[in-house]
Structure formats: C-alpha cells, structure tokens
C-alpha cells in the first residue's frame, strides 16, 4: 500500500514538472468558458418566462420556479440552484446575476430590475418589467453586432490561408521542379489532406466558441426519424456514382474517377437522406415564427372574455400553415376526447408534446396557464407575444449580420474552391509540360488536390451552419452533401477546360 502511494506521489510530481496539471486546468477553464458563452443565449427566454409569471403572480420565487421549468440548459439550472440555496427570490436573482455578469452584464441588470419591480407600485411594475426584458435583449443585440464585426477578419483568414494560399502554392510546384527540387506526393498529401483540414476545423471550433448563442436550433435526434430510408439512400448514392463517374472519366483522365465517385455518391446520399429532415425543421421554424401572432390573438380573445376552448378553435381557423394545423388538431382532439385543453395540447399524447421545439411547448404552456386567469391572463399573454416577437427579431438580426460570411463560405466550398483547384492543377502540370526535362505527375497531384477539395466541401458548409444556427448536424450534413456533389463535378470539369487551353 505504501509503495502504491509512493508511486502515485512520484507520478504527480512528474506531471507537475511537465506542466500537465497547468495544461489540464487551462483546458477545463476554456471548456467552462465555452459552456457559459453558449448558456447565456437562453437569457432572453429565461427572463421572458420569469416576467410572464410575475405579471400573473408577483412573486420572484414563483417566477424563478416557472422559468426554470420552461427553459432547459445550464443558465436555467444555475437559477434553480440559486433559488434553492438562498433565503429569498430577490437574493436568488441577485447572486444569479452576479455569477453570470462576466459573460452577460445585461443579465445582471435585468435581474436587478426584476427585484426593483417587485418593490415598485403596481402602476410602475409593468414598466419596470419591460425595462428588464429590454435590458437582456439589448445585451444580446450588442453581442451579435460585436461578433459579426469581429468575425470578418478571422473568416477572411480562413479563406486566405485555408483555401487561396494552399491552391496558389500548387502553382509554384513547377518552379521547384525547375530548380531541381520538388515536393513528394506524401508530403503534399499530409499538408493538404491532413494539416490544412485540421487547421480549418480548429479555426471553426475557435469561431464557434466565440459565437453568441442567440439563434441556436436545438438538435433533436427524433428528427432523424423523418429521414429517407437507408435503402433509398444507398440506391441514390450508388446511382449517382454510376451515372457521374463514367462521364467524368470519358471527358477527363482516369484519376478523376474515384474523386467523382466519392463526392457524387456521398453528396447525393446525404442530400436524399436529410432532405425530409430539413423540411421538418423548416416546418417547425415556420411554426415557431408565428407564435407571437398566436399569443397576441389568444390574448385578445381571453381579454374579451372568450373561454380558452372557443379560442383554440378560432386560432385553428384563423391561421394557415403549420401553426393553424397544430391548433386545429388540438381543438379536434379536445372535442372528440372530451379532455381538458391542457391534456389535448400538452399531455403525453398531446399534439404539442411530440414537437422538438422547446420554445413551442413552453409558449403553449404559457397559453394554457394564461387561460386559467381569464382577462388578466389575456392581457399578460399579449405582452409576452410582444416579447417573443422582439426575441425573434434579435435572432433574425443575428443571422442577417452573419449572412455575408456564411454565404461566402458556402459558395467557396461549392464552386470557387473546386474551380480554382482544377484550373491551378491544370496550369501547374501544363506549364511544366512545356518545360523540357521537368515533369510533374498529374495523377498524384490531381488526387491529392481532389481529396482536399472534397474535405473543403465538408468543412466549410458545416462552419457556415455553425455560425448561423449553432451546432445543427442535420443542416451541416445537408449543406455538405450539396457541396460534395457539386464540387466533385466542378473540379474535374474545370481541370479539363483549363487543360485544353494550357497543355501542349
């Protein structure tokens, strides 16, 4: 036993000398920072649901309990922990705001205003609560603008050092050959197909870690159930390879065959598999986007004295699209089963329970709760609808600010990079062919750069999705599938076109 302790002590000493302890501590700190940056994206949702409950029942304790039950994530769990360990709701929000102030100063101000609102006269309370939500929304807007401004430099760096510079260096290979030097195919493969892609992935993770988590779409594995069957996916991928590869090898050299086969088959398979899943995501996004209007209409009818049951039918008839279908289904289910509105919408088999959008389920829960308070709940529901509308406006602004950067990344992966790569390989080998005595093997170089093009087609679109929506594997795979399929054809075609002009 003593010998074991001695060896453990020696091991700990060695790790300390090597600096491993400091390194691990640094890694843990960075991961914690990353987690907190992602968590503050839920601040507007969390504060909005606190405010709703405060309007119905002016109690910070109940407001905290209601909000933490409606919103998932680390921020919500932190508020719940402060609620348990403090003696009052006001103190809970005070310590909660102080904990998160380094990552979202506006959250601390909003938490303070919530406490102020509880001490304010009734006629001033609503105004103070509105100021609290506006504070957290404005903080989110500022983070979005700061990030969209700061990202332009790093994004251009990714484009320059991850795409343009590597391709330009291919054009220098004839110069190296003419001087008697050269670079082996293995070295090129390691540089272009390993080191550069790893650098791009690391850069993408670095940018994601600094992205304000405002427009993240939570990924739900249940969405994959909407995907195309594996048999159809496999047949589609195989068919694309069978159709595209022979044509490419007829028009171009034989070495383009494997590149076209891999890109066309994998890209087509991803597109066919994920297309229905993306359609379902779009349906849920459209449904969520109409929530502010639905809450406003329901609130108006409740304020006018209509019961929630009749209001549910009116919403299904008034709105078209997914949101109208949802509430029409809920009204039909309630009428046929005779169960309460809450069970028809939010029960284990309710029409909302199966949806993957937490915000839709939370807003529906708010709607049902407001219905229990009658006209007073209707007035509050209209206010919350306005809050949600402002929140969605911030999310749209976030994507608009990042649109130019994300569009450039996608277009580079689909067209620009493969076209430039094909022309560059043709020029490099063509220039060399004109120089007597110096030869560059076209096939090995073409394969190395072709694999690099396919890797760009997978990485750059995924990065554009991460910046625009957060970590969304469905969109990442779908956009990468499109880029893989198109780039695998653009690359050999651009090579053939340029080769006919420069090769003698």
N, C-alpha and C positions, 0 to 999 in steps of 0.2 A: 504494500500500500504506500509506504514511504517512497519507494522507488518510482511509483507512478506519479506521485505528487511532484517529485524532483524533476522528472521528465517534462511534466506539464509546465513547471516553472521555467525550465530551460527553453521550451518551445515558445512560451510567452515572451521571454527575453529576446529571443531571436527575431520574432515578429515585430517587436518594438524597435529593435535596431534597424531592421529593414524598412521601417516606416509603414508596415502593412496596417497597423492599428489606425494611424492617421488617415491612410487612404480609405479604409472601410468607413471611418467616421465621416469623411468628406462625401463618400458615395451616399451614405444614409441621409446626410443633410440635404444633398441635392435631390434625392428621391422625395424627401419630405417636402421640400420647397415646390417641387413639381406637382405633388399631390395637392398642396394647398392652392397653387395657382389654378389648377383645374377646379377645385372645390368652390372658389368664390364665384364661379359662373352661375351658381344656383342662388346667389344673394337676392336678385330681384324677385324670383319665385317665392323664396322663403319669406321675405318681408311682406310681399303682397298678401300671402295667406295669413300672416300674423295680423295684418291690418284688417282683413275681412272679419276675422273672429273678434277683433277689438271693436269693430263697428256694431257687431251683433251683441257681444258681451264684453264690456270694458274691463277686462282682466288680463294682465300680461301673462299670468300663469296659464290661463286657458288658451291665450293666443299662441304661446310657445308650444304647448302640447298639440294644438290643432295643426300648426305649421309643420312641426317635425313629423307628424303622422302623414302629412300630404306630400312632403318633399323628401326624396332619398338623397344619400350622399354624405360625405364627410362633414360638410358645413351643418347639415341638419343634425347629425349625430353629436356634433360639438355643442350646438344649442341645447339639445336634450341633456347632455352631460352637465352643463352649467345649470340647467333648470333643476337637476336633482341635487347638486352639491351646494346650492345657495339657498338662503333663507327666504328670498322673495323674488318675484318675477323681475322687478326693476333691477335688482342686483345681478340676476342671471344675465340680462341683456347688457348690463354694464361690463361684466367680466368677459362676456362673449365678444362684444365689440372690441375690447382691448386686446384680446387674443389674436383677432384677425386684422387689426389695424395695419400691421406692416404690409399686408397683401391687398387690403381694400380699405383705405382710410374712410371712404364714403360709408362703409358698413358700420363703422364706429359712430359716425354722426347720425345715421339712421336709427341705430339702437338707442342713442341718447334721446332723439326726438320722440321715440315711442314712449319712453318714460315721462318726458315732458307732457305728452298728450294726455296721459292718464291723470296728471295733476291740473290740466287746463280746464277751464269752464266748458260746459257741453257745447256752447256755440263756437268755441275755438278748437275743439278736439279734432273735428274733421279736417280742418285746415292744417293742423299740425301733422296729422297722419299723412295727408297728401304730401307735405314737405318731406316726410321721412322716405316715402317711396321715390319722390323725385330725386332725393339725395343719392340713393343707391343706383337709380337709373343713370343719373349724370356721371357717377363714378364709372359705370360700365361703358358709357359713351367715350369717356376720356381714355380708358384703357384700349378701346378699339382703335381710336384715332392714333394714339401713340404707337401701337403695334403696327398698324398699316403704314405709318410713316417710317418706322424703324426697319421694317421688313424689306423695303425696296433694295437697300444696299446688299444685304445677305442673299436675297433672291437673285440679283444680278451676278453676285459672286458665284452662286451655284451654276448659273447659266454659263458664265465665262470659264470657270475652272473645271466644271464637270462636263461641259458639252463642247464649247468652241475651242478651248485650248487643246484638249486631247485630240480633237479632229484635225486641228491645224498642225499638230506635231506629226501626224501621219504624212503630211505633205513634205516634211523635212527628211523622210527616210531616204529618198534618192540622193540628197546632199551627203548624208552619212555614208551611203554606199559609194559615192564618187570619190570620197576621201579615203577609201579603203576600210572604213569602219562599218558599223551596222549594229542592228539590234536583233537578237534571236526571237523566234516566234514565241518561245516560252516566256521570255521577259515581257513581250508585248501582251501576251495573254494574262500574265499576272498583273500588269499595270492596268490594262483596260477592262478586263473581265473580273477583277477581284478588288484591287485597291481603289480605283475610281468609284465603282459602285458602292463600296463600303463607306467611302468618304461622303457620297451623296446621301446615303442612308443616315449617317451620323449627323450631317447637316440638317436633314429633315427632322430628326428627333430633336435637335437643338432648337429649331424654329418652333416645333410643336410645343416644346416645354415652355416657350415664352408667349404662346398664343393665348389671348384672353378667352376663357371658356364661356362664351356667351351663346354661341349658336350650335353647340354640340347636339347631335341627334343620338340619343342613347341607342346602342345596338342591342337588339333583342334576337337571340338565337331562334326564337319561334318564327321569325320572319322567313327563315330559310325553308320552312315547310311550303312556302309558296313557290319555291324554285322548280324549274323544269326537272322531270325525272332523269335519272342518271343514264338510262338507255338512250333517250333522245339527245342528251348532252354528248354522249360518246359518239353517236352516229353523226351528229352535226360536226363535231371536231374532226372525225375521220373523213367525212365527206369534204370538208374544206381543204384538208391536206391533199386528198386525192385529186381535187379539181385544180388547186393552185400550184402544186409542185410541178407537175409535168409542163404546164405552160411556162413557168419560170425557167425551167431547165432548157426548154426549147428556145426561148428568147435570149437567155444568158448562159453563162458557164455552169457546169455541173455542180460546182461547190455551193451555189446559192440554194440548191435543193433542200438540204437539211434545215437551213435558216427559215426558208419559206414554210416548210412543213411544220416546224415547231411553232412559229409565230401564228400561222393561219389556224392550225388545229387548236392550240391553247387559247388564242384570242376568241375564236368562234365558240368554243366550248364555254368559256366564261360568260360571253355575251348571251348565249342561249340559256344558260343556267340561271343567271342573275337578272335577266330582263323582267320576268314576272315579279321578282322580289323588289326591284326598283319601282315598278308600277305600284306595288302595295305601299312602299314608302311614300311615293308621291301622293297616293290617296290619303294616307294618314297625315301628311303635311298639309294637304288641302283642307282636311277636316279640322286640324288644329288651328289653321289660319282663320276659320270662320267662328271660332269660339267667342271672341269679343262681341261680334254681332249677335250671336245666340244669347249670350248673357244679358246684353242690353235689351233684347226683345222680351226675354223671360222676366227680367226685372221690371220692365214697363207694365207687363200684364199682371204680375204679382202686386205691384204698387196700385194698380187699378182695381184690385180685389178679386181677380180671377184665381181659381184654385190651380194648383200645380198640375193636376191630372188633365184639365182642359188646356192648359198652356202647353203641355207636352204635345198634344195633338196639333195645336196651332203651329208650333215650331216645325214639326214634320211636314206640314203643308206649305209653309211659307218659304222654306229654304230648299234649294235643289242641291244636287251633288251628294257627296258622302255624308255631310253633316245632317242633311234632311233625311236621307235614308236611315241614318242611325236613330234619330228620334222618332221617326215613323215606325221603325221596328220596335222601339221601346214602348210606344203607345199601343201598338197592336198586341205585343206580348202582355202588357198590363191588362188590356181589355179581355183577352182570351183566358188568361190565367186567374184574373181577379186579385193578383198580388199587389202590394204597395209599389209606388213609383220607385222607391229606393231598391227594392228587390229586383224589379224589372230591368233597371239600369245597371246597378252595381252588385247585384247578388252573384253567387258563384257561377251561375249560368246566364247572368245578365248580358245585355248587348254591348255594354262598355267594358265588362270585365276582361274580355278576350283581347282588347286592344293593347298594343305595346307602348303607347304614348302615355307616360305617367301624367303629363300635364292635362291630357284629355280626361283621364279618370279623376284627377284632383278637381278640375273645373266642374265636372259633373257632380262630384260630391258636394262642392260649394253650392251648386244649383239646388240640390235636394235639401241641403241644410237651410238655405235661404227660404225655400218654400215653407218650411216649418214656422217661420217668423212672419209670414204674410206680407203686408205692405211694407213694413220696416225692412224685411229681408229683401224685398224687391228693390228698394232704393239702394241698399248696400250692393246688391248684385250688379246694378248699373255702374256703380263706381268701380267695382272690380273688373267689369268688362272694359271700362276705360283704361284701367291699369294694365290689363293684359294687352290691349291694343298698343299702348306705349312700349311694352316689353317686346312685342313682335316688331315694332318699328325699329327698336335698337338692334335686334337680330338682323333685320333686313339691311340696316346701315352697315353692320359688321361685314356682311357678305359683299355689299356693294363696294366697300373700301378695299376689299381683298380681291375683287373680281379681276382687275387687270393682271395682277401677279399670277393668280391661279389659271387664268386663260392662257397666259404666256407659257406656263409650264406644260399645259395640255397640248397646245399647238406645237411646242418644241418636240414633245415625245411622238406625236402622231405624224408630223410632216417634216418640220425643219431639220431635226437631227438625222433621221434616216436619209433625207435627200442630200444634205451636206456630206454625210458619211459616204454615200455611194459615189458622189462626184469626187470627193477627196481621194478615195481609193483608186478610182479610175485615173485621176491626174497623177497620183504618185507612181503608179505602175506604168502609165503611158509615158510620162516624162522619162522614166528610167529606161523604157524600151528604146527610146530614141538615142540613148547614150550607149555607144558600143562598149561592150565589155563589162557592164554593170547590170546585174539582174536582181530583181526582187520577185520572189514567188508570190503571184497574185492570189492563189487559192488560200494559203495560210493566213495572209494578211486580211483577205476578204472575210474569212471565217471569224477571225478574232474581232474585227470591227463589227461584223454582223451580230455576234453574241452581245457585244457592247450595246448595239442599237436596241436589241430585244430587252436588255436589262434596263436601259433608259425608259423604254416603253412601259415597263412595270413600275419603275420607281417614281418618275416624275408625275404621272397622273395620280398616283397614290398620295404624293406630297400635296398636290393641289387640293385633293379632297380633304386631307387632314387640316389644311389651313382654312378651308371654307366651312367645314361641318364638324371638325373634330375626328376622332377615331371611328370611322364607319367602314368596316371591312366589306360590306356589300357594295357601296359606291366605289371603294378603292378597287375591288376586283372587277367591277363592271367597266370603269373607265380604263383600267389597264388592259382589259380584254379588247376594247375598241382600238387602243393604241398598238397592241401587239399585232392584231390582224392587219391594220393598215400599214404600219411601219415595215412589216415583213415583206410587203409588196413594193412599197415606195423605195426601199433600199436597193434591191436588185434592179428595178426599173431605172432608177437614177444612175446606177453604175453602168448599165448597158447604154443609156442615152449619152452619158459623158464619154464612155469608152469609144463609141463610134466616131467621136469628134477628135479625140486626142491620141488614140492608139494607131500607130502606123505599122 
